[in-house]
Amino acid sequence: MDRWDEMAARAVAGDYMETGRRSHQMRRNDVAPATSVRKTLDPNAKDDSDGGE
């Protein structure tokens, strides 16, 4: 079972808190919360998370 399937199974079982704990462990100190994935892959990418404004 891959990671996404495991997270989905925990969500269906109502164990979303465990998924949150595991996500927190994978958090990186060099990336701010809610950073666009495009921005992490290409630092020069336009961040359109503000709705394009």
C-alpha positions in Angstrom: 0.0 0.0 0.0 1.5 3.4 -0.9 1.5 6.5 1.3 -1.6 8.0 -0.4 -3.6 4.8 0.0 -2.6 4.6 3.7 -3.7 8.2 4.3 -7.0 7.6 2.5 -7.6 4.5 4.5 -6.9 6.4 7.8 -9.3 9.2 6.6 -12.1 6.7 5.9 -11.5 5.1 9.3 -11.7 8.6 10.9 -8.1 8.5 11.9 -7.2 11.9 10.3 -5.3 12.9 13.4 -2.7 10.2 12.7 -2.3 11.5 9.1 -1.8 15.0 10.5 0.9 13.8 12.9 2.7 12.0 10.1 2.4 15.1 7.8 3.8 17.2 10.6 6.9 14.9 10.9 7.5 15.4 7.2 7.4 19.2 7.5 10.5 21.0 6.3 12.0 24.0 8.1 13.2 25.7 4.8 9.7 25.8 3.3 7.0 28.1 4.7 3.5 26.6 5.3 1.1 26.9 2.3 4.0 27.4 -0.1 3.0 26.5 -3.7 4.5 23.2 -4.9 5.6 25.1 -8.0 7.6 27.4 -5.9 9.5 24.6 -4.2 10.3 22.9 -7.5 11.2 26.2 -9.3 12.1 29.1 -7.0 11.5 31.5 -9.9 8.0 30.2 -10.6 5.1 32.7 -10.3 3.2 32.0 -7.1 -0.5 32.2 -8.1 -1.9 31.0 -4.7 -3.3 34.5 -4.2 -5.8 34.0 -7.0 -3.7 35.8 -9.6 -3.8 39.2 -8.0 
